[in-house]
Amino acid sequence: MNLQWQNAWDAIWLSPYLGLFLTLLSFQFGLWLFRLSAQKPFLHPVMVSVVSLCALLLLTDLSFERYMDSAHMISQFLGPVIVALAIPLYENLKALRQYWLPFLLSNVLGGAITIVVAVGILSVAGGSDMSVNSMWTKSITTAFALQIAPQIGGMAAIAAAIIMFTGILGALMAPALFRWFNIHEAPAQGCALGVCAHAVGTSKALEYGSEQGAFAALSMSFMGILCAFALPFLLQTTG
């Protein structure tokens, strides 16, 4: 019996899909813990998944390269997932048309401010050129940033880490900030989460409602397209 269990464990550990299995398992664990804790913000499923995977990589002989190779299938779903967000957009077309001007202003101004502040802080703190260039992508969802970061002198891996950190932090802080500043309107909540916390923020926005999710998804997509066109041109001009 022990030999059979050992063989089964070896088959799982040596599987070419180990990273995929571990990622899904860790997220389900995070989701279970999040629900069990009555949705405590500091136990957000994405954060729990990231922390548990990092601990696993540090405590075992599983290398980061092997994990990424066996989990790459997940990244292929980023594009289709973003396209699927068109559903709440379609369901809330009336509200989107009604608030098109505030939407544009809040995205352009809010996105510019949050990016410039983050880049400025990192520059003053003595961050490397590669880190600073990667920080320019902080308000773009991962699917866009992985392509943009190398074009502006950054690194895709650093950009992904920054985006994950800001996304989780934004989703954790949003409920308290909305209460403190008395922000209850669905468009304002959705835009704030989409601009500052991108994909994780959009997931959080959908917890508030379909309208919040629609504005968050549109903000996330709008910022991605805007930065894809603007960042290479701006950095090349200023550089």
C-alpha positions as CSV (number, residue, x, y, z in Angstrom):
1,M,0.0,0.0,0.0
2,N,2.8,2.4,0.9
3,L,4.5,1.7,-2.4
4,Q,1.3,2.4,-4.3
5,W,0.9,5.8,-2.5
6,Q,4.5,6.6,-3.3
7,N,4.1,5.7,-6.9
8,A,0.9,7.9,-7.1
9,W,2.7,10.8,-5.5
10,D,5.7,10.5,-7.8
11,A,3.4,10.5,-10.8
12,I,1.8,13.7,-9.6
13,W,5.1,15.4,-8.7
14,L,6.7,14.5,-12.0
15,S,3.7,15.4,-14.1
16,P,4.1,18.0,-16.8
17,Y,0.9,19.6,-15.5
18,L,2.1,19.9,-11.9
19,G,2.1,23.7,-12.0
20,L,-1.4,23.8,-13.4
21,F,-2.6,21.4,-10.7
22,L,-0.9,23.3,-7.9
23,T,-2.2,26.7,-9.1
24,L,-5.8,25.5,-9.3
25,L,-5.5,23.7,-5.9
26,S,-4.0,26.7,-4.1
27,F,-6.7,29.0,-5.5
28,Q,-9.5,26.7,-4.4
29,F,-7.9,26.5,-1.0
30,G,-7.8,30.3,-0.9
31,L,-11.4,30.5,-2.0
32,W,-12.5,28.0,0.7
33,L,-10.5,30.0,3.3
34,F,-12.0,33.3,2.1
35,R,-15.6,32.0,2.4
36,L,-14.8,30.4,5.8
37,S,-13.5,33.7,7.2
38,A,-16.7,35.5,6.1
39,Q,-14.7,37.1,3.3
40,K,-12.0,38.8,5.3
41,P,-10.0,41.1,2.9
42,F,-6.6,39.9,4.1
43,L,-7.6,36.4,3.1
44,H,-8.3,37.2,-0.5
45,P,-8.1,34.0,-2.6
46,V,-5.5,35.4,-5.0
47,M,-3.2,36.5,-2.2
48,V,-3.6,33.1,-0.4
49,S,-2.8,31.3,-3.6
50,V,0.3,33.4,-4.3
51,V,1.6,33.1,-0.7
52,S,1.0,29.3,-0.6
53,L,2.7,28.7,-4.0
54,C,5.7,30.8,-3.0
55,A,6.0,28.8,0.3
56,L,5.8,25.6,-1.7
57,L,8.6,26.6,-4.1
58,L,10.8,27.7,-1.2
59,L,10.2,24.6,0.9
60,T,10.5,21.9,-1.8
61,D,12.8,21.1,-4.7
62,L,10.3,22.4,-7.2
63,S,12.1,25.1,-9.3
64,F,10.3,28.3,-10.5
65,E,11.2,27.4,-14.1
66,R,9.6,24.0,-13.8
67,Y,6.5,25.4,-12.1
68,M,6.1,28.0,-14.9
69,D,6.7,25.5,-17.7
70,S,4.0,23.2,-16.2
71,A,1.5,26.1,-15.5
72,H,1.9,28.0,-18.8
73,M,-1.5,26.8,-19.9
74,I,-3.2,29.2,-17.5
75,S,-1.6,32.2,-19.1
76,Q,-3.1,31.2,-22.4
77,F,-6.6,31.8,-20.9
78,L,-5.9,35.5,-20.1
79,G,-7.0,36.7,-23.5
80,P,-10.3,34.7,-23.6
81,V,-11.1,35.7,-20.0
82,I,-10.8,39.4,-20.9
83,V,-13.0,38.8,-23.9
84,A,-15.6,37.1,-21.7
85,L,-15.9,40.4,-19.7
86,A,-17.8,41.7,-22.7
87,I,-20.9,40.1,-21.2
88,P,-21.3,42.6,-18.3
89,L,-20.4,45.4,-20.7
90,Y,-23.3,44.4,-23.0
91,E,-25.7,44.1,-20.1
92,N,-24.9,47.6,-18.9
93,L,-24.6,49.5,-22.2
94,K,-27.2,52.1,-21.1
95,A,-25.2,53.1,-18.0
96,L,-21.9,53.1,-20.0
97,R,-23.4,55.5,-22.5
98,Q,-24.8,57.7,-19.8
99,Y,-21.4,58.2,-18.0
100,W,-19.1,58.2,-21.0
101,L,-17.5,61.6,-20.3
102,P,-16.9,61.0,-16.5
103,F,-15.6,57.6,-17.5
104,L,-13.0,59.1,-19.9
105,L,-11.9,61.8,-17.5
106,S,-11.6,59.5,-14.5
107,N,-9.6,56.9,-16.5
108,V,-7.2,59.3,-18.2
109,L,-6.6,61.5,-15.1
110,G,-6.8,58.7,-12.5
111,G,-4.6,56.3,-14.6
112,A,-2.0,59.0,-15.3
113,I,-1.8,60.1,-11.6
114,T,-1.5,56.6,-10.2
115,I,1.2,55.6,-12.7
116,V,3.2,58.8,-12.3
117,V,3.1,58.7,-8.5
118,A,4.2,55.0,-8.4
119,V,7.0,55.6,-10.9
120,G,8.1,58.8,-9.0
121,I,8.3,57.0,-5.7
122,L,10.3,54.1,-7.1
123,S,12.7,56.6,-8.9
124,V,13.3,58.6,-5.7
125,A,13.8,55.3,-3.8
126,G,16.6,54.4,-6.2
127,G,15.0,51.7,-8.2
128,S,16.9,50.4,-11.2
129,D,16.0,51.5,-14.7
130,M,14.5,48.2,-15.5
131,S,12.3,48.3,-12.4
132,V,11.2,51.9,-13.1
133,N,10.4,51.0,-16.7
134,S,8.4,48.0,-15.5
135,M,6.5,50.2,-13.1
136,W,5.0,52.2,-16.0
137,T,2.8,49.2,-16.6
138,K,1.3,49.1,-13.1
139,S,-2.2,50.1,-14.2
140,I,-2.4,47.6,-17.1
141,T,-3.7,44.1,-16.8
142,T,-1.2,41.3,-17.1
143,A,-2.2,40.3,-20.6
144,F,-1.2,43.7,-21.9
145,A,1.7,44.3,-19.7
146,L,3.6,41.1,-20.6
147,Q,3.8,42.5,-24.2
148,I,4.4,46.1,-23.4
149,A,7.0,45.9,-20.7
150,P,9.9,44.6,-22.9
151,Q,9.1,47.3,-25.5
152,I,9.8,50.1,-23.0
153,G,12.9,48.6,-21.4
154,G,11.2,46.7,-18.6
155,M,11.0,43.0,-17.8
156,A,7.8,41.0,-18.2
157,A,8.3,39.1,-14.9
158,I,8.8,42.3,-12.9
159,A,5.8,43.9,-14.5
160,A,3.7,40.8,-13.7
161,A,4.8,40.9,-10.0
162,I,4.0,44.6,-9.8
163,I,0.6,44.1,-11.3
164,M,-0.2,41.2,-9.1
165,F,0.8,43.2,-6.0
166,T,-1.1,46.3,-6.9
167,G,-4.2,44.3,-7.9
168,I,-4.3,42.4,-4.6
169,L,-3.6,45.6,-2.6
170,G,-6.2,47.5,-4.5
171,A,-8.9,44.8,-4.0
172,L,-8.0,44.7,-0.2
173,M,-8.1,48.4,0.3
174,A,-11.2,49.2,-1.9
175,P,-14.0,48.3,0.6
176,A,-12.5,50.5,3.4
177,L,-11.8,53.4,1.0
178,F,-15.3,53.3,-0.4
179,R,-16.7,53.5,3.1
180,W,-14.4,56.2,4.3
181,F,-14.9,58.5,1.3
182,N,-18.6,57.6,1.0
183,I,-18.3,56.2,-2.5
184,H,-21.4,54.2,-3.3
185,E,-22.1,54.9,-7.0
186,A,-21.5,51.8,-9.1
187,P,-19.7,53.7,-12.0
188,A,-17.2,55.3,-9.5
189,Q,-16.5,52.0,-7.7
190,G,-16.1,50.1,-11.0
191,C,-13.8,52.7,-12.5
192,A,-11.6,52.9,-9.4
193,L,-11.2,49.2,-9.2
194,G,-10.5,48.8,-12.9
195,V,-7.9,51.5,-13.1
196,C,-6.1,50.8,-9.9
197,A,-6.5,47.0,-9.5
198,H,-7.1,45.8,-13.1
199,A,-8.1,42.1,-13.3
200,V,-8.2,41.4,-9.6
201,G,-10.1,44.6,-9.1
202,T,-12.6,43.7,-11.8
203,S,-13.2,40.4,-10.0
204,K,-13.8,42.4,-6.8
205,A,-16.1,44.8,-8.6
206,L,-18.2,41.9,-9.9
207,E,-18.8,41.0,-6.2
208,Y,-20.4,44.4,-5.8
209,G,-22.6,44.0,-8.8
210,S,-22.9,43.6,-12.6
211,E,-22.7,47.4,-13.2
212,Q,-19.5,47.8,-11.1
213,G,-18.1,44.8,-13.0
214,A,-18.9,46.4,-16.4
215,F,-17.2,49.7,-15.6
216,A,-14.2,47.9,-14.1
217,A,-13.8,45.7,-17.1
218,L,-14.1,48.7,-19.5
219,S,-11.6,50.7,-17.4
220,M,-9.2,47.9,-17.4
221,S,-9.4,47.3,-21.1
222,F,-9.3,51.1,-21.9
223,M,-6.2,51.6,-19.8
224,G,-4.5,48.6,-21.5
225,I,-5.2,50.0,-25.0
226,L,-4.3,53.5,-24.0
227,C,-1.0,52.5,-22.4
228,A,-0.2,50.2,-25.3
229,F,-0.2,53.1,-27.7
230,A,1.0,55.9,-25.4
231,L,3.8,54.4,-23.2
232,P,6.2,53.4,-26.0
233,F,5.8,56.8,-27.7
234,L,6.1,58.8,-24.4
235,L,9.1,56.9,-23.1
236,Q,10.9,57.0,-26.4
237,T,10.2,60.8,-26.7
238,T,11.3,61.6,-23.1
239,G,14.2,59.1,-23.3
